[in-house]
Structure formats: C-alpha cells, structure tokens
Amino acid sequence: MQYILQTDNLTKIIGKKELVSDVSLHIKKGEIYGFLGPNGAGKTTVMKILTNLWKPSRGSVEVFGRNLSPNSYEVLKRIGSIIEFPTFYEHMTGYENLELHCEYMGYYSHGCIDSALSMLGLSHAKDTRVRDYSLGMKERLGIARAVCCKPELLILDEPTNGLDPAGMKQIRSLLKTLCTEYGITIMISSHILPEIESIADTIGIIHRGKMLKEISMKDIEESNLSYIEIRVTDMKRAAFLLDEKLGLSNFKIMGDNGIRVYDSSISAQELSKMLTQGGIELTGLKQQSETLEDYFLKMTSEVARCVN
C-alpha cells in the first residue's frame, strides 16, 4: 500500500496536558481523507505537526516516503495548507498576497495566481485590499493560496468555516475536481459530517486526542444497516409489542417517542399494520439507512461508555 502521508504513534504534550496520544494515520495517494472529530478532539494539533508548525513530543511523520524533520524544506514545498483561520497582510491586495506566497515558495508559473483566484470566485476582488474582504472571501483566498503552487498534498483544517451553503458547495466541488482531475491528495478536517460524507474516500475519527478508527466510505456503505424509524405516542406499549408480541429484539429507543427497528425480517408496511392492530398510534414512519453521522456517533458514544 502506497501512503503519501502516515504517522506513527504521534503524541503532543504541552505542560502536563496530552493534546493527542499515539495517533497513527495513513493517507493513500490520490484520495480525499476526511479527518473527523468534535471541536477540541485534536484535529488542529495533528495538522500543525504534519505541517511542521509544531514538533511532536514523540512519534514520527512520514511524507512522500521521507521522515519529516525541521529541515524538510523541499518536502514542505510540495504541500499546500490552511491551519486554523488563514491570515494575510491586510494592507495588500488578494493578488499581492498570493504573489508574495509564490515568491517565498520559490514557485514561478505564469497565470497560476489568476487561475487560483478564478477557481475560488475571487477574480473580481484581486485588486481589493484584504482588509476589505468579507470573512467568506478571506476563507476562499486562503484556499486559493493553498492551491496556487500546485501542491501534491493539500492539508485543510476546517476550510469551509465562514462560508454560506453555496460557498460550501462550491468548495466541495473544487476539492473533488482537484483530486480527480489534478491528482492532488487532500486531507480535510471537519466537525460537519455531511460535508465530509459527500466527498471523502476514507475517514479517520479522532476523539479526545486518540485515533478511534480509519475506514473507507465504501466499507461503511457496505456494512451499512438499514432500519425503519417509527414515532409513536405510547413508547412503553410500542416497545412491549415489538418484543413480546412480534418477537423483535433488534430495535433501539430514540428519545421519548422514537424507535429504530433494525430487524430485516419485517417490512415497514407489516410493522405499521401490526402496531396499529395493537392499539399503537403512529405519528411517523420512514425507511432509513445509517449515515456517516450515525457511524460517528456510535463510535464516539462507545468510547464515552468505556471511559465512564
């Protein structure tokens, strides 16, 4: 298996606090890797180490087949990144900021800045000072800066912060294009799961500083559980009927009036009929499949139960 980036037992300790512990991740060349976790899980800490902004307390990082060190300048030239919120020289224009970035990256390609600005819908603002950009425009300029030097690996930390739904959709489309048409490998972190579900090939779930799971979206889909979700007015009686009268054991109570039935031996129509005949008033019924959000919540809740 060819990995363009991998870590081995990556750990970062500041003072007496262990921010991340023994994180091992593996990113294949040419894929979009979704790095998932709630705020404070350790996503940004890992990404700062991957881009040499922080040194690990222990563990190692390998990029393009080489161990990352403080002197890995040539390796870092092949990486584009946004870590936390992108910052710029506010008195300079968007074009001038990207021009300066290309200078210190040692990248000279005619038209690359205009191309990056056009991809991000910022051509109209190329000569506008960044201090006059909106929050969303600054976020898009950060992505333009990350891609203008044609990196082989793109590391993006919550890149859609500050964007409206239309802007988020535009960025998702752009990332898929960069990956499929330009061959750029992308690592993107987010706590917004539907955003990752629509573009990622592989996901890594980090929780409380520890890596819980790496799994392909294909494997999640193939192991996906379909279920029937019903909403009722009398939860206790409905649960009793499912268990005692219908002989169903594979169901889960959701809140005060919802039940998910995972048993494939019964159809939604049969379930509705039997509950109605049992005197249960149904207020809702729908056939569903588990989403990435369901998978994520299941993983993190299992950890919480073990800890508690």
C-alpha positions in Angstrom: 0.0 0.0 0.0 1.4 3.4 -1.0 0.9 6.1 1.5 1.7 9.7 0.7 1.4 10.6 4.4 1.5 8.5 7.5 2.2 9.0 11.2 3.3 6.5 13.8 2.2 7.0 17.5 2.1 10.8 17.1 1.9 12.4 20.6 1.9 16.0 21.7 2.2 17.1 25.3 2.2 20.7 26.4 2.9 21.2 30.1 1.1 18.4 31.8 -1.6 18.1 29.2 -1.5 15.4 26.5 -3.3 17.0 23.5 -3.0 14.0 21.2 -1.9 10.5 22.1 -0.4 7.8 19.8 -2.2 8.9 16.7 -1.4 6.7 13.7 -3.0 7.7 10.4 -2.5 6.6 6.8 -3.4 8.6 3.7 -3.2 7.0 0.3 -2.0 8.9 -2.8 -4.9 10.3 -4.8 -7.6 10.2 -2.2 -9.6 12.6 -0.1 -9.1 11.8 3.5 -11.7 13.2 6.0 -10.3 13.8 9.4 -13.3 13.9 11.8 -13.8 14.9 15.4 -15.7 17.3 17.6 -14.1 20.6 18.4 -11.2 20.1 20.8 -10.6 16.5 19.7 -7.1 17.2 18.5 -7.5 17.7 14.7 -5.7 21.0 14.5 -2.9 19.8 16.8 -2.2 16.8 14.4 -2.3 19.1 11.4 0.1 21.6 13.0 2.6 18.7 13.4 2.0 17.5 9.9 2.9 20.9 8.5 5.9 21.3 10.8 4.4 24.2 12.8 4.7 22.1 16.0 7.2 19.3 16.8 5.8 16.1 18.2 6.6 15.1 21.8 7.1 11.6 20.4 6.2 9.6 17.3 7.0 10.3 13.7 5.6 11.7 10.5 6.4 10.4 7.0 5.6 12.4 3.9 6.3 11.4 0.4 8.3 8.4 1.8 10.6 10.7 3.9 10.6 11.3 7.7 9.5 14.9 8.4 12.2 16.9 10.2 12.8 20.6 11.0 14.8 20.9 7.8 12.3 19.3 5.4 12.0 22.4 3.3 11.8 20.7 -0.1 9.0 18.3 1.2 7.0 21.3 2.6 7.2 23.0 -0.8 5.1 20.1 -2.2 2.3 20.7 0.4 -0.4 23.3 0.5 -2.2 24.0 3.7 -4.7 26.0 5.8 -4.3 25.6 9.5 -7.0 27.3 11.6 -8.0 30.7 10.2 -5.9 31.9 7.3 -4.0 35.2 7.9 -2.8 37.8 5.4 -1.2 41.1 5.0 -4.4 43.2 5.3 -3.0 46.3 3.6 -2.1 44.3 0.5 -4.5 43.1 -2.2 -5.5 39.5 -2.7 -3.3 39.2 -5.7 -0.3 40.7 -3.9 -0.7 38.2 -1.0 -0.6 35.3 -3.4 2.3 36.8 -5.3 4.3 37.0 -2.1 3.4 33.4 -1.2 4.7 32.2 -4.6 7.9 34.2 -4.0 8.8 32.5 -0.7 7.7 29.1 -2.0 10.0 29.6 -5.0 7.2 28.8 -7.4 7.1 30.7 -10.7 4.4 29.8 -13.2 2.7 32.4 -15.4 -1.0 32.7 -14.7 -1.1 30.5 -11.6 -2.4 33.3 -9.4 -5.1 34.4 -11.7 -6.1 30.7 -12.2 -6.4 30.1 -8.4 -8.4 33.3 -7.9 -10.7 32.4 -10.7 -11.3 28.9 -9.3 -12.3 30.4 -6.0 -14.5 33.1 -7.5 -12.2 36.0 -6.4 -11.1 37.4 -9.8 -13.3 40.5 -9.2 -11.5 41.2 -5.9 -7.9 40.5 -7.0 -7.0 44.2 -6.7 -9.0 44.8 -3.5 -7.1 45.1 -0.2 -7.7 42.1 2.0 -8.9 44.3 4.9 -12.0 44.9 2.8 -12.7 41.2 2.2 -15.6 39.5 4.0 -14.9 36.5 6.2 -16.0 34.1 3.5 -13.8 35.9 0.9 -10.8 35.5 3.2 -11.5 31.8 3.7 -11.6 31.4 -0.1 -8.4 33.4 -0.5 -6.8 31.0 2.0 -7.7 28.1 -0.2 -6.5 29.9 -3.3 -3.2 30.4 -1.6 -3.0 26.8 -0.7 -3.6 25.6 -4.2 -1.9 28.2 -6.4 1.5 26.5 -6.2 0.0 23.2 -7.5 0.8 21.1 -4.4 0.8 17.3 -4.4 -0.7 17.2 -1.0 -3.3 19.6 0.4 -4.0 19.8 4.2 -7.1 21.8 5.1 -8.2 22.5 8.6 -12.0 23.3 8.6 -11.7 25.1 5.3 -15.4 26.0 5.0 -15.7 28.0 8.2 -17.3 31.3 7.5 -18.9 30.1 4.2 -22.5 30.1 3.4 -24.2 26.9 2.0 -23.5 28.0 -1.6 -19.8 28.6 -0.8 -19.5 25.3 1.0 -21.0 23.5 -2.1 -18.5 25.3 -4.3 -15.5 24.3 -2.2 -16.7 20.6 -2.1 -16.9 20.6 -5.9 -13.5 22.3 -6.2 -11.9 19.7 -3.9 -13.3 16.8 -5.9 -12.0 18.4 -9.1 -8.5 19.0 -7.6 -8.4 15.3 -6.6 -9.9 13.6 -9.6 -8.5 15.9 -12.4 -5.3 17.2 -10.9 -4.3 14.2 -8.8 -3.9 16.2 -5.6 -4.2 14.2 -2.4 -6.4 16.0 0.1 -6.6 15.8 3.9 -9.6 17.8 5.2 -10.7 18.1 8.8 -14.2 19.0 9.9 -16.8 18.5 12.6 -19.6 18.8 10.0 -20.1 15.2 9.0 -22.4 15.6 6.0 -19.8 17.8 4.4 -17.2 15.0 4.6 -19.6 12.3 3.7 -20.2 13.8 0.3 -16.5 13.9 -0.8 -14.3 11.6 1.3 -12.8 8.3 0.2 -11.5 7.4 3.6 -12.2 8.8 7.1 -10.2 8.9 10.3 -12.1 9.6 13.5 -10.3 11.3 16.4 -11.9 11.7 19.8 -10.3 13.1 23.0 -6.9 13.1 21.4 -7.0 9.4 20.3 -7.5 7.9 16.9 -10.6 5.7 17.1 -10.9 4.3 13.6 -9.7 4.6 10.0 -12.2 3.2 7.5 -13.1 3.7 3.8 -16.5 5.2 3.0 -17.1 2.2 0.8 -16.7 -0.1 3.8 -19.1 2.0 5.8 -21.6 1.8 3.0 -21.3 -2.0 2.6 -21.7 -2.6 6.3 -24.5 0.0 6.5 -27.6 -1.0 8.5 -30.9 0.0 7.1 -33.7 0.5 9.6 -37.3 1.6 10.0 -37.8 4.6 12.2 -41.2 4.9 13.8 -42.6 7.6 16.0 -45.4 6.7 18.5 -47.5 8.3 21.2 -47.0 5.4 23.7 -43.4 4.4 23.8 -43.6 1.7 26.5 -46.5 -0.2 24.9 -44.9 0.0 21.5 -41.6 -1.5 22.9 -43.6 -4.2 24.6 -45.4 -5.2 21.4 -42.2 -5.3 19.4 -40.5 -7.5 22.0 -43.3 -9.7 23.4 -45.8 -9.9 20.6 -43.7 -9.5 17.4 -40.6 -11.2 18.7 -38.3 -8.4 17.6 -35.2 -7.8 19.7 -33.1 -5.7 17.3 -34.5 -2.3 17.9 -33.3 0.9 19.7 -35.4 3.5 21.5 -34.6 7.1 20.4 -35.7 9.8 22.8 -39.2 9.9 24.1 -41.3 8.8 21.1 -38.9 7.3 18.5 -37.9 3.7 17.8 -35.4 2.4 15.2 -36.2 -1.2 14.1 -33.1 -2.9 12.6 -34.7 -6.3 12.1 -34.8 -7.1 8.3 -37.4 -9.8 8.7 -40.3 -7.3 8.8 -41.3 -4.6 6.3 -42.4 -1.1 7.1 -45.9 -2.0 5.9 -46.2 -5.0 8.1 -44.8 -3.2 11.1 -47.3 -0.3 10.7 -50.2 -2.8 10.4 -49.2 -4.8 13.4 -48.6 -1.8 15.7 -51.9 -0.2 14.6 -53.8 -3.5 15.3 -52.1 -3.5 18.7 -53.6 -0.1 19.5 -50.5 2.0 18.9 -51.0 5.4 17.3 -48.2 6.0 14.8 -47.2 9.7 14.2 -44.4 8.9 11.8 -42.7 6.0 9.9 -39.9 6.0 7.4 -37.2 3.7 6.0 -33.7 4.9 6.6 -30.1 3.9 6.2 -27.3 4.8 8.7 -25.3 7.9 7.7 -21.7 8.8 8.5 -23.1 10.8 11.3 -24.8 7.7 12.8 -21.5 5.8 12.4 -19.5 8.6 14.0 -21.9 9.0 17.0 -21.9 5.2 17.5 -18.1 5.2 17.6 -17.7 8.1 20.0 -20.5 7.0 22.3 -18.9 3.6 22.7 -15.7 5.3 23.8 -17.7 7.5 26.2 -19.3 4.4 27.8 -15.9 2.8 28.3 -14.4 5.9 29.9 -17.4 6.4 32.1 
